[in-house]
Amino acid sequence: MKPSQVGPSLSRIVKCTVSWDAQIRNLYSVDASSYVVKPQVVAFPRNESDIVKIIKFARKYGIPVTPRGAGVGLVGSALGRGIILDMRHLDEIRLGDDHVKVGSGVFKGRLDKILQTRNRFIGPDPSIGPHCTIGGMIGTNASGIHSLKYGSTIDNLIQVRMVDGSGTVINFPGNRDFKKIINKIRSSEDVSFPKVSKNSCGYRIDKVSLEKDLHKLIAGSEGTLGIIVSAKLRTYPLPKNICLCIIHYGTLTEAVRDVPNIIKLQPSAVEIFDSNITKHIKIKIKMSSKTGCLIFVEFDNMIQSSKKKIYKITSGQIIKTETNRDKIKKLWNFRNSALAYSLQSITKNEIMPHLIEDAVVPVKRLPLLLKILEMISKKYGFKVIIYGHAGNGNLHVMSILRQRDIHRIKNIASEFFSGVISIGGSISGEHGDGFARSEFVKMQYNKKTYDLFKQVKKQFDPKNILNPGKIISDHSAVTRNLKV
């Protein structure tokens, strides 16, 4: 089928809106990543039936299908050259006592407001939270500030309903048609995964040992195994009291050396910011002009004893403690604006590709990660901005390069990822693989593990129409379609 025929043909078999207008296609050719890929068609399914029909149509004609939530991902997971599915209309919310069932197009900000009326919340809280969708969070296995205590999306996912690459509706757990793939996963020897607290690289087969675990395979799969229709997530009661301690250090290295001792106090969050970020909040808190970085430590349990202990174990200076919930929320807003602050550091003729921004390592090896980064940034002459989830060992490294150095991007990524893997880390902690990292997944895992990934992909998407080139990739995409 010719590209010009896809839109008109698809619109005749579904009731939902289908657009092949040039302006709409241009709008959906970008997301928050560093890439541009123009789709042939954008469809706006209103229900499961629309999705099934679209998948069967796409399979018949070999057209790629890519689901899209809010388009706020940083690695291009929501971009594709075929049919884009804007999931916004799948927005139903059903509340339970200790869980919530939601459509994949539900915005987390809307869900948060509804849950707050019942004094509850969901654990994963990415900084872009109000503007991301639940389907997108599942797709990348998103986590966030409080994942140190409450886990990533994969740890909070109870059920998933999706449409696979054959157009079949599947419920996980509870589906008995996948014993073969379960047995392959269970019987596989030498399958190796990094021992880190969060991981969004590849398929999380390490979390699957029984049929009741199959829904976890979908977390972090980036729409490559199925189009998520709805999901059930665990909810928690809002903590009665919270306390935020702000600690400043002369250097990042000094700060990360403290983190292993800090997390022994069981905080709900431990976040770090370098001087590129802290300079934006100096007007709000009293800090030394020599501050190299800040660490935010939050407690939502055993607050009084934790406050006393943290004064004894930190080598930094505690410059503020706050227990007022509204004031704490405002302080966390600075953390949630870290990416925006990073973008303000870009000058003319510079770019900030989202590429090495999501590595995670064992917490005790954070000083080694900083050494690796320092060595590579000096070698290739680029600037870095660092912030992120220090308590999880997950640092967001924003690399600022001169436009004329764009040809160095692949080498930078390859050398950095090699270093991360050498110290037991993962190249992606919560943002996924997308165009930026899929070609490096086989570097992260051994051949047996990667071969099992390919079998999983074939089981759910035998014709390879679901977001092809993501996670399983035989081609280099890290610089292809890059915005300059």
C-alpha positions in Angstrom: 0.0 0.0 0.0 1.3 3.5 -0.9 1.8 5.8 2.0 -0.8 8.2 0.6 -3.4 5.5 0.7 -2.9 4.5 4.4 -5.0 7.3 6.0 -8.0 7.1 3.7 -8.0 3.3 3.8 -7.7 3.1 7.6 -10.4 5.8 8.1 -12.9 3.5 6.3 -12.6 0.7 8.8 -12.5 2.5 12.1 -15.0 4.9 13.8 -12.3 7.0 15.5 -10.6 10.1 14.0 -7.7 9.3 11.6 -5.6 12.2 10.3 -3.0 12.3 7.5 -3.0 16.1 7.4 0.5 17.5 6.9 0.4 19.8 10.0 -0.8 17.0 12.3 1.9 14.7 11.0 4.5 17.4 11.6 3.2 17.9 15.1 3.5 14.2 15.9 7.0 13.9 14.3 8.5 15.2 17.5 8.3 14.6 21.2 10.5 15.6 24.1 13.4 13.6 22.7 16.2 14.7 20.4 14.6 13.1 17.3 12.3 13.8 14.4 10.4 11.1 12.6 7.3 11.9 10.5 4.5 9.4 10.6 2.2 8.5 7.7 -1.0 8.7 9.8 -2.1 9.7 13.3 -5.1 7.8 14.7 -7.1 8.7 17.9 -8.6 5.4 19.1 -11.6 5.7 21.4 -11.8 2.2 22.6 -10.3 -1.3 22.4 -12.2 -2.2 19.2 -10.5 0.7 17.4 -7.1 -0.6 18.5 -7.8 -4.1 17.4 -8.9 -3.0 13.9 -5.9 -0.7 13.5 -3.5 -3.5 14.5 -5.0 -6.0 12.1 -5.0 -3.4 9.3 -1.3 -2.6 10.0 -0.3 -6.3 10.2 -2.0 -7.0 6.9 -0.1 -4.2 5.1 3.2 -4.3 7.2 2.8 -0.8 8.6 4.5 0.1 11.9 2.3 1.1 14.8 3.6 3.3 17.7 1.5 4.2 20.7 1.9 7.7 22.1 0.8 9.1 25.5 1.8 12.7 26.1 5.0 12.7 24.1 7.2 13.7 27.0 9.6 10.8 26.8 13.3 11.7 26.2 14.5 8.8 24.0 12.0 8.9 21.1 9.8 5.9 22.2 6.7 7.7 20.9 8.0 8.4 17.4 7.4 6.2 14.4 7.2 6.3 10.6 3.9 4.4 10.3 0.7 4.9 12.3 0.9 6.8 15.6 -1.8 6.0 18.1 -2.7 8.9 20.3 -4.2 7.2 23.4 -5.8 10.3 25.0 -9.4 9.0 24.7 -8.7 5.9 26.8 -9.1 7.9 30.0 -11.4 6.0 32.3 -10.6 5.9 36.0 -12.0 3.3 38.5 -11.0 3.6 42.1 -10.6 0.6 44.5 -9.7 0.5 48.1 -6.0 -0.1 47.6 -5.7 0.1 43.8 -6.9 2.0 40.8 -7.8 0.8 37.3 -7.0 3.3 34.6 -7.1 3.7 30.8 -3.7 4.0 29.2 -4.4 7.6 28.2 -5.1 8.9 31.7 -2.8 11.8 32.7 -1.1 11.2 36.0 -1.9 14.8 37.1 -5.6 14.1 36.8 -5.3 10.8 38.6 -3.3 12.4 41.4 -6.0 14.9 42.1 -8.7 12.3 42.2 -6.6 10.0 44.5 -5.8 12.9 46.8 -9.5 13.3 47.6 -9.2 9.8 49.2 -5.8 10.6 50.8 -4.0 8.1 48.5 -1.4 8.2 45.8 0.5 6.0 43.3 4.2 5.3 44.0 5.9 6.2 40.7 6.2 10.0 40.5 8.3 11.2 37.5 9.2 14.9 37.5 7.1 15.4 34.5 4.3 13.6 36.4 1.3 16.0 35.9 1.9 15.9 32.1 2.6 12.2 31.4 0.1 9.4 30.9 -0.1 6.1 32.7 0.4 4.2 29.5 3.6 6.1 28.9 4.8 5.4 32.4 4.2 1.7 32.0 5.9 1.8 28.6 9.2 3.2 30.0 8.9 1.7 33.5 9.0 5.2 34.9 9.9 5.8 38.5 10.7 9.2 40.0 11.7 10.9 43.2 10.1 8.5 45.6 11.0 5.3 43.9 13.6 4.8 46.6 10.8 3.7 48.9 7.8 3.0 46.6 9.5 1.4 43.6 9.2 1.9 39.9 6.1 1.3 37.8 7.0 -2.4 37.4 6.8 -2.8 41.2 3.3 -1.2 41.4 1.7 -2.8 38.4 -1.0 -5.4 39.2 -2.7 -6.0 35.9 -2.4 -5.1 32.2 -4.9 -5.4 29.4 -3.4 -4.9 25.9 -3.7 -5.7 22.2 -0.7 -7.7 20.8 0.8 -7.5 17.3 -1.8 -10.0 16.0 -4.7 -7.9 17.1 -5.5 -10.2 20.0 -6.7 -8.8 23.3 -4.7 -10.2 26.2 -5.1 -9.9 30.0 -2.1 -10.2 32.3 -2.0 -12.0 34.7 -4.6 -14.7 34.2 -3.8 -15.7 30.6 -2.6 -19.3 30.2 -1.5 -19.1 26.5 2.1 -18.2 27.3 3.4 -21.2 29.2 5.9 -21.8 26.4 7.6 -18.4 26.9 7.4 -18.7 30.7 9.2 -22.1 30.5 11.9 -20.6 28.2 12.5 -17.8 30.7 12.6 -20.1 33.7 14.8 -22.7 32.1 17.3 -20.2 30.6 20.7 -20.3 32.2 23.3 -17.6 32.2 20.6 -14.9 31.9 22.3 -11.9 33.4 20.8 -8.6 34.8 22.6 -5.7 36.6 22.0 -5.7 40.3 20.5 -2.2 40.6 17.4 -0.9 42.2 15.8 0.1 38.9 16.3 -0.8 35.3 14.5 0.1 32.1 16.9 -1.5 29.6 15.5 -4.4 27.6 12.7 -6.7 28.6 12.4 -7.4 32.3 12.4 -11.1 32.1 14.2 -11.2 35.4 10.9 -10.3 37.0 9.0 -13.1 35.4 9.1 -16.7 36.8 5.4 -17.6 36.9 2.3 -16.9 34.9 1.2 -14.4 37.6 4.3 -12.3 36.7 3.7 -11.8 33.0 2.2 -8.3 33.3 5.6 -7.2 34.5 7.0 -8.0 31.1 5.0 -5.2 29.7 6.6 -2.6 32.0 9.4 -1.0 30.1 8.5 -2.6 26.8 7.8 0.7 25.0 4.8 -0.5 23.0 6.9 -3.2 21.3 4.9 -6.1 22.7 1.4 -4.7 22.8 -0.8 -1.6 22.9 -1.8 -1.0 26.5 -5.6 -0.5 26.8 -5.8 -0.3 30.6 -3.9 -1.2 33.8 -4.4 -1.7 37.5 -1.9 0.0 39.8 -1.3 -0.2 43.5 -2.1 2.9 45.6 -0.8 4.0 49.0 -2.1 6.1 51.9 -0.6 9.6 51.9 1.9 9.8 54.7 0.7 11.8 57.8 3.9 13.7 58.2 7.0 14.4 56.1 10.3 16.1 56.7 12.8 17.4 54.1 16.4 17.9 54.9 18.6 20.0 52.5 22.3 19.3 52.7 25.1 21.1 50.8 28.5 19.8 49.8 31.6 21.2 48.2 31.7 18.6 45.5 29.6 16.0 43.9 32.0 13.3 44.9 31.7 14.3 48.6 28.0 14.1 48.3 27.7 10.7 46.6 30.0 9.2 49.2 27.5 10.0 51.8 24.6 8.4 50.0 25.1 4.8 51.1 24.9 5.9 54.8 21.9 8.2 54.2 19.8 5.4 52.6 20.4 3.2 55.7 18.0 5.6 57.5 15.3 4.5 55.1 14.3 7.9 53.6 11.5 8.1 51.0 13.7 10.2 48.7 17.4 11.2 48.2 17.9 13.6 45.3 21.1 15.4 44.1 21.7 18.6 42.1 24.9 20.1 40.8 25.7 23.8 40.8 24.1 24.3 37.4 20.8 23.5 39.1 21.4 25.0 42.6 22.1 28.4 41.2 18.5 28.7 40.3 17.3 28.2 43.9 19.8 30.4 45.8 17.3 33.1 46.2 15.0 30.7 48.1 17.4 29.1 50.6 20.5 30.4 52.3 23.5 28.7 50.7 27.2 29.3 50.5 28.3 30.7 47.2 30.8 27.9 47.1 28.1 25.2 47.1 29.1 22.5 44.7 25.8 20.6 45.0 22.8 19.9 47.2 21.1 16.7 48.4 17.5 16.7 49.3 16.6 13.9 51.8 12.9 13.3 52.6 11.5 11.1 55.4 7.9 10.1 55.8 8.4 7.7 58.7 10.3 7.8 62.0 10.9 11.5 61.3 12.3 12.7 64.7 14.8 9.9 65.1 15.8 10.2 61.4 16.4 13.9 61.7 18.7 13.3 64.7 20.6 10.5 62.9 21.2 12.4 59.7 23.1 15.1 61.5 25.5 12.5 62.8 26.2 10.7 59.6 26.5 13.4 56.9 29.8 15.1 56.1 27.9 17.9 54.4 26.1 20.9 56.1 22.4 20.7 56.7 21.2 24.1 55.7 17.5 23.6 56.0 14.9 21.2 57.5 11.3 21.6 56.6 8.1 19.9 57.8 5.4 22.1 56.3 3.9 20.0 53.5 3.1 23.0 51.2 6.6 24.4 51.6 8.1 21.0 50.9 6.0 20.7 47.7 7.4 24.1 46.5 11.0 22.9 47.2 10.4 19.7 45.3 9.1 21.8 42.4 12.7 23.0 42.0 13.8 19.4 41.6 11.0 18.8 39.1 12.3 21.8 37.1 15.8 20.5 36.8 15.5 19.6 33.1 14.1 23.0 32.3 17.0 24.6 34.2 19.4 22.4 32.2 18.0 23.7 28.9 18.7 27.2 30.0 22.4 26.4 30.1 22.5 25.8 26.3 24.0 28.6 24.3 24.0 29.3 20.6 25.5 26.6 18.4 25.1 24.0 21.2 22.9 21.0 21.6 21.8 18.8 24.5 21.0 15.3 23.1 19.2 13.0 25.6 21.6 10.1 25.3 23.6 9.3 28.5 21.0 10.9 30.8 19.7 7.9 32.6 22.5 5.5 33.8 22.0 3.7 37.1 24.7 2.0 39.1 25.0 0.4 42.6 24.9 3.3 45.0 28.4 2.6 46.4 29.8 2.9 42.9 28.5 6.4 42.3 32.0 7.9 42.8 33.3 5.6 40.0 30.4 6.7 37.7 31.5 10.3 38.3 35.1 9.4 37.4 34.0 7.7 34.2 31.9 10.7 33.2 34.8 13.2 34.0 37.2 11.2 31.9 34.9 11.0 28.9 33.7 14.6 29.0 37.3 15.8 29.1 38.2 13.5 26.2 35.4 14.7 23.9 35.2 18.3 25.2 31.6 18.5 26.3 29.9 20.0 29.4 27.7 18.1 31.8 24.9 19.0 34.2 24.1 16.4 36.8 21.0 15.8 38.9 18.8 12.8 39.8 18.0 10.0 42.1 21.1 9.5 44.1 19.4 7.2 46.5 18.9 4.7 43.6 22.3 5.3 42.0 20.4 6.9 39.1 22.0 10.1 37.8 20.6 12.2 35.0 23.6 13.5 33.0 22.8 16.2 30.6 25.5 16.5 28.0 26.0 19.8 26.2 27.9 19.6 22.9 28.9 22.0 20.2 26.8 21.3 17.1 30.0 20.7 15.1 30.8 17.8 17.5 27.6 15.9 16.6 29.6 13.2 14.9 31.1 12.3 18.3 27.8 11.3 19.9 27.9 7.6 19.2 31.5 7.3 20.5 30.5 9.2 23.6 27.5 7.0 24.2 29.5 3.8 23.5 32.3 4.6 25.9 30.1 5.9 28.6 27.8 2.9 28.5 30.8 0.5 28.5 32.0 2.2 31.7 28.5 2.0 33.3 28.2 -1.7 32.5 31.8 -2.4 33.8 30.8 -1.2 37.3 27.6 -3.2 37.4 25.2 -0.6 36.1 22.4 -0.3 33.6 22.4 2.2 30.7 18.8 3.1 31.5 17.2 3.4 34.9 13.7 4.8 34.1 13.6 6.5 30.6 13.7 3.4 28.4 15.8 2.6 25.3 14.0 4.3 22.3 16.2 5.5 19.5 18.9 6.7 21.9 19.9 3.4 23.4 18.2 0.4 21.7 21.4 -0.4 19.6 23.3 -0.6 22.9 20.9 -3.1 24.6 23.0 -6.0 23.2 26.0 -4.4 24.9 24.2 -4.4 28.2 23.2 -8.0 28.1 25.0 -11.3 27.1 24.0 -13.1 23.9 21.7 -15.6 25.7 19.7 -12.9 27.4 19.4 -10.8 24.2 18.3 -13.9 22.2 15.6 -14.5 24.8 14.5 -10.9 24.3 14.1 -11.6 20.6 12.0 -14.7 21.4 9.8 -12.6 23.6 9.3 -10.0 20.9 8.4 -12.7 18.3 5.9 -14.3 20.7 3.9 -11.1 21.0 4.6 -9.4 17.7 5.6 -12.0 15.1 5.4 -9.5 12.2 7.4 -6.8 14.0 4.9 -4.0 13.4 4.8 -2.7 17.0 7.2 0.1 17.5 10.0 -1.6 15.4 13.6 -0.7 16.1 13.0 -0.1 19.8 14.7 -2.4 22.3 15.4 -5.0 19.6 17.4 -3.3 16.9 19.9 -4.4 14.3 20.5 -0.8 13.1 22.2 2.2 14.5 19.7 4.9 15.3 21.4 7.0 17.9 22.3 9.8 15.4 19.7 9.0 12.7 16.8 11.5 12.6 18.5 13.6 15.3 17.3 17.2 15.7 20.1 19.7 15.1 
